Amino acid sequence: MIQSASTLILLTLGALLMLLAGIGIYRMPDVLLRMSTSAKASTLGVILIMVAVANHFDDVGVTARAVGIVLFILLTGPVSAHMIGRAAYITGTPLWENTTVDELA
């Protein structure tokens, strides 16, 4: 059973952000917009869920693991999103038809 309201709120917000990331992947028209949407929302969702886990268990070992996971996500998320976007651009994946400026061209 969840012991506090703050844990429940953090878990709910994290899950909603993960849901929004999934919807963003489905709804966005091209790879670069999908990558941007999913990277931002899912990173914040995982962070909120890990804060809820640390809050719920209230143990030094669990909190240390949660902090480690958050740091790993913060370090690898932007790099992986950048590499996915770069690979998509280099391979010639078409941009959205309403894209007005291609700064790399």
C-alpha positions in Angstrom: 0.0 0.0 0.0 1.2 3.5 -0.8 2.2 5.3 2.4 1.8 8.9 1.5 -0.1 11.2 -0.8 3.2 12.7 -2.2 4.3 9.3 -3.4 0.9 8.8 -5.1 1.1 12.2 -6.8 4.6 11.7 -8.0 3.8 8.2 -9.4 0.7 9.6 -11.1 2.5 12.5 -12.7 5.4 10.3 -13.8 3.0 7.8 -15.4 1.0 10.6 -17.1 4.2 12.0 -18.6 5.2 8.6 -19.8 1.8 8.3 -21.4 2.2 11.7 -23.1 5.6 10.6 -24.4 3.9 7.5 -26.0 1.1 9.7 -27.5 3.7 12.1 -28.8 5.6 9.3 -30.6 2.3 8.3 -32.2 1.1 11.8 -33.1 4.1 13.7 -34.3 4.7 13.8 -38.0 8.4 13.2 -38.4 11.4 11.6 -36.6 12.9 14.7 -35.2 9.6 15.9 -33.6 9.0 12.3 -32.2 12.5 12.2 -30.8 12.1 15.6 -29.1 8.7 14.8 -27.6 9.6 11.4 -26.3 13.0 12.4 -24.9 11.8 15.3 -22.8 8.5 13.8 -21.5 9.9 10.3 -20.8 13.0 11.7 -19.0 10.9 13.8 -16.6 8.5 10.9 -16.2 11.3 8.5 -15.1 12.7 11.1 -12.8 9.3 11.6 -11.1 8.8 7.8 -10.7 12.3 7.4 -9.2 11.7 10.2 -6.7 8.4 8.4 -5.8 10.3 5.2 -5.3 12.9 6.8 -3.1 10.1 8.6 -1.1 8.1 5.4 -0.7 10.8 3.0 0.5 12.7 5.6 2.7 15.9 3.5 2.7 19.4 4.7 2.0 20.1 1.8 -0.4 17.0 2.3 -2.5 17.4 6.1 -2.5 21.0 5.7 -3.7 19.9 3.4 -6.5 17.1 5.8 -7.5 19.6 8.7 -7.6 21.9 6.6 -9.7 19.1 5.8 -12.2 18.2 9.5 -12.4 21.8 10.5 -13.0 22.2 7.8 -15.7 19.0 8.9 -17.4 20.0 12.6 -17.3 23.4 11.7 -18.8 22.3 9.4 -21.5 19.0 10.8 -22.5 20.2 13.9 -24.4 23.1 12.1 -26.0 20.9 9.3 -27.3 18.2 11.8 -28.6 20.9 13.8 -30.3 22.4 10.7 -32.0 19.0 9.5 -33.1 18.2 12.9 -34.7 21.6 13.1 -36.3 21.4 9.6 -37.8 17.9 10.3 -39.1 19.1 13.6 -40.7 22.3 12.0 -42.2 20.4 9.1 -43.7 18.0 11.5 -45.5 14.8 10.9 -43.5 12.3 13.4 -44.9 11.4 16.3 -42.7 7.8 17.4 -42.0 6.3 19.3 -44.9 5.6 22.4 -42.7 9.3 22.6 -41.6 10.3 26.2 -42.6 14.0 26.2 -41.7 16.6 23.5 -42.2 19.6 24.9 -40.3 21.9 22.0 -41.2 21.4 22.4 -45.0 
